[in-house]
Amino acid sequence: MIGLAVTAALLVWALWGIKPREVIAHVQHADPLLLLAAVVLATATFPLRTIRWRLILRSVDGHRFDWVPLWHATAIGFMANNLLPARAGEVARAYAVTRQLPVRFTTALGSVGVERVFDALVMLALMAVAIAAPSFPARTMVNGHSLATLASAAALLFGAVLGFALIVVHRPAPWLALLGRVLHRFLPQRAADRLTHWAEGIVAGLAVLKSPARFAGVVAWSLVVWGVNAAAFAVCFRAFGLEVPLEAALLLQGIIGFGVAVPSTPGFVGVFEAATRVTLAIYAVGPSLAVSYALTYHLTTFIPITLLGLWSLSRLHLRLGELRGAGGE
């Protein structure tokens, strides 16, 4: 209900004062070949994510899993984010991989959490590049706060999360024991045991942080994923004839990336459009053109991964409704 209210409010704001005829005219004048290229680049980030996930998630004895099951789980997860509420895709992705591979649900979920921390840090680093560029308008403010200050605060937060994860994964026993004592003191025995069991699985999903080589590989693939994603935004800039610097794509993907954390309906409708309008306004792009860009990019990149996810769902003989109840182990 909250997500629906947020979506409605952001959509009203994003579309306020926009004339439908102008939006349609901008879309009609967009270069179809460049738009297609942008969609291909955006869709390519999902197999790239699968390659990165394969570095993170390993079997109990440390061996790599096959690529295909991880791809099916990735496609299902991002499809579920588009069709189900409350970012159900993160849980659906972990559930889908446990249906194919010998891995605990909590371990798979922990590995997805590791991904998200790396995503946040890399997006913030790329946003810093955009903010430091000469093309970035000085003294840009968001809700009365400097954008650079907000990005720095977020970087400190996610850096602290990664630092704590590194500490825990190298010496998990005392931390798990401490958590177990706290949980058993304040919760019933059964609930405390279950949460402790979950914590053990999540710590197992952080194992990639122990290996310097795998850690470096995840950083490298994260840069590739977000570099390709930014390229999709930049190519779409050219499709719409937007006179903005290429580094604006780094800022746009970062603001959208953090914006989708706001409660909203499936597919992040409203959040995407509002974030795009705010970001492109920094570079003096008019609201009608910005909204035309946002609506077109959002819709055209929504379709391929949703169809691919539904195909993977059918291959695994799963139902969309089954993903709603995923989460037990």
N, C-alpha and C positions, 0 to 999 in steps of 0.2 A: 504494500500500500504506500509506504514511504517512497519506494523507488518510482512508483507511478506518479506520485505528486511531484517529485524532483524532475522527472522527465517532462511532465506537462509544463512545469514552470520554466525549465530551460528552453524548451521548444518555443514557448510563447515569447521568451526574451530573444532567442536567436532569430525568430521570424518577424519580430516586431518592426513594422515600417517597411517590410520587404514586399515589393510588387511581384506577383507571380509571373507576369509577362516578362519582366526583366530577367527573372531566374531562367525561364524557358529560353529566352533569347541567348543568354550566356551559354547555356548547355548546348544549344544548337550550333553555336559558333566554335565550340571546343573541337580540337583536332582529334578525330576518332582513333587514328593510329597511335598517337602519343598516349591517349587515354587507355587503349588496350595494353600498351607497354607498361603503363603504371599498374594496371591490374595484375599483369603477369609478374612484375617485380614484387608486389605486395603478397601475392599468393606463394611466391618462391620462399618467403620467409618461413613458412610452415615446415617444409622438408629440412630447411636449415636448422630450425629449432629441434627437429627430430635428431639430427646429427649431434647437436650439442647435448640433448638429453641422454643420448647413448653414452656420452662421456661421463655423465653424472650418475646415472642409474646402472648399477652392476648387480650380478648375482651374488649369493652369499660367499662364494669362493673367489669373487673378484673378476669373473669373466664377463665379457661384453655380451649383451643380449642381441638377438637378430634385429635388423633395422625395421623389417616390415611390421611386426607387432607394435613397435614403438610409434611407427607412422600412423597406424590405425588409431591408436590411443590419442595421439596428438590431434589428428583430424576430428575425432569424436569430441575431444575436449573443447576445441575452439568452436566447433559447430554448436555444442551445448551452451557455450557462452552467448552465442547469437540467438538461441531459441528458448533457453531456460533462465529463470530469474536467479538473482543472488550469486552471480558468478559461479553457477553450478558446474561450469566446465572444468574447473580445477579439480573438483572431487570426481567428476565423471571421467576425466583423463586418468586419474589414479585407479579408479575402479576398472576401466577398460583394460588397462595394462595387466591388472591382476587376473583378469579373465583369460589371459593368453600366456602369461609368464609366471614362473615360480618366484613371486616377489610379494612381500607383505603390503597391504594397502597403505599402512602408515609410513612405510619406507618410501613407497612411490609418492605419497603426498608430501613427505619431507623433501624429496628430490625436486618436486615442483616448486616448493617454497624456496629452495636454493636458487632455482632459475629466476624466480621473481626478484630476489635480492640482487642478483647479478644484473637483471634487466634494469632495475631502478638505478643502480650505480652507473651503468653504462649510459643510460638515457641522461642522467644528470651530468656526466662528463661531456657528452655531446652537446647538451644545452649550454654548458659553460663555454664551449667553443663558439657557439652562436652569440652568446652574450658578450664575449670578449672581442668579437669581430668588429671592425670599423663600421660596418653597415648597420649595427644594432643601435637603435635610437637611444640616446643617453637618458637617464632618469626615468626609464619605463617603470610604471607603478601598477600593482595589482592589489585592489582593495586597500590602497594607502601604504603598501609595502613595496620596497624595491624587489623586482623580480630576481635580481642577482642574490639578494639576501635570502629570499625564500628558497632558491635553489641550493644555496650553501647550507641552510638549515636542514633541508631534506637530505643532502649528501651526508651531513653529520649523523643524522638519524639512521640511515641505512648502513653507513659505515660502522656505526656502533653495533647494529644487529649482526653484521658480518663478523665483526671482531668477537662478539660474544659467542657466535656459532663456532668460530675457530677455537676458542678456549674450550668450549664444551666437547667438541668432537675429538680433541686430543686427550682429554681426561674425562670421559663420560661417566665413569662409575661414581665418583663423589657427587656430581651434579644430579644424577638420577637418584642416588640414595637420598640426597637432600629433598628433592621433589617428592619422593615416595613418603618420607617422614611428614612433610607438610600436608600432603593430600590425605594421608591416613589419620592425621590429627583432626582435620576439619570436615572430612567427608565420610560417608558410610563405606564399609570395607569393599563392597562390590564396585562402587563407583571409583574409589581410589585405585583399586587394582586395574580397572579398565583404563583409566587415564595414564597410569604408570606404564602399562603395556603400550599404549599409543605413543608415549614419549620415547620409549625404547626404539620403536619403529621409526619415528621421525629422526632420532639421532643417527640411526643406520642410514637414513637417506642423505645425511650430511657427509658421508664418508669421502666424497670427492675432495673435501677441503683438506684432507690429510695428505694428499699427493700433490707436490708442487707442479709436476708435469700436467696432471689432469686439471689442476686449478688454472694453470696458464692456458691450457687448451680451451677451457670454458670461457675465460676472459676473451680469448681470440675469436671464438665462434660467436660470442655475444656481440663483439664489435662488428662482425660480418652480418649478423642478423639485423642489427639496428642500422648499419650502413646501407644495406639493401632496402630496408623499410624507408629510410630517409630518401633514398633514390626514387622510390615510388612516389612519394609526396612531391619531390622536385620535378619529376617528369610530368606529373599532373599539373604543376604550376605552369609549365610550358604549354601543356594542352589547352589551358584556359587563358594563355597569354598574360599571366600575372608577372608584373615587373618587380619581382622580389629576388633578393640574393639567394643562392643555393643553400647557404647555411640557415636560412629561415626554416627549411625542412627539419633541421635538427631541433630547433625550438618548438616547432609545431608538434612533432611526434612526442616530445617530452611532455608538453602541456596536456596533450590528449592522453598520453600514457598514465599520467597521474590523475587526470580528470575522470577516467573511467573507474577510479576507486570510489567515486561518489555513488551512493545507491541510485539505481535507475532500472528501467525495464530491460529485458533481454536485448542484446545488440547495442547497448549503450546509446540508444536513440536520445537525442536532445543534448546529452553530454558532449558527443562528438561535434555536433553542429555549433554549440555555444563555444566550445574550446577553440574551434577553428576560426570563428568570427572574431573572438578576442585576440587570438594570435596574429591573424592577418591584419587586424586594425593597427597593430604596432608598426606594420610596414605600409600603412596608409592605403590598404586595399579597401574599397568601398564595401558596405555590408551586403548589397545584392550579389556582387561578384563573389564575395567570400562564402556566402550561403550556397550559391550555385555550385561552387567548388566542393564545399563540404557535403552537400546532399549527393552529388554525383559520385564523388570518391567513396563515400560511405556505402552507398547502394551497390556500386559495381564491385567493390572488394568484399562485400558481405556475401555475395552469391557463390563464388567458387568454393570457398572453404566450407560453407554450409552444405553444398551439394556433395563435396568430397567426404565430409563427416557423415552425412546420411548414408552414403555408399559404404563407408567403413562400418557403420552401425549394422547395415544389412549383412555384410560379410561375416560379422561376428554373431549374427542371429540375436542381437540385442534390440530392445525397444526403447524409444525415447522416454517413455514413462518410467522404465526401469532405472534410468539415470537419476531421476528425481529422488529415489530412495537410496541411492548409493551412499556409502559412508560407513557401513559396518565392516568388521573384519572377522 
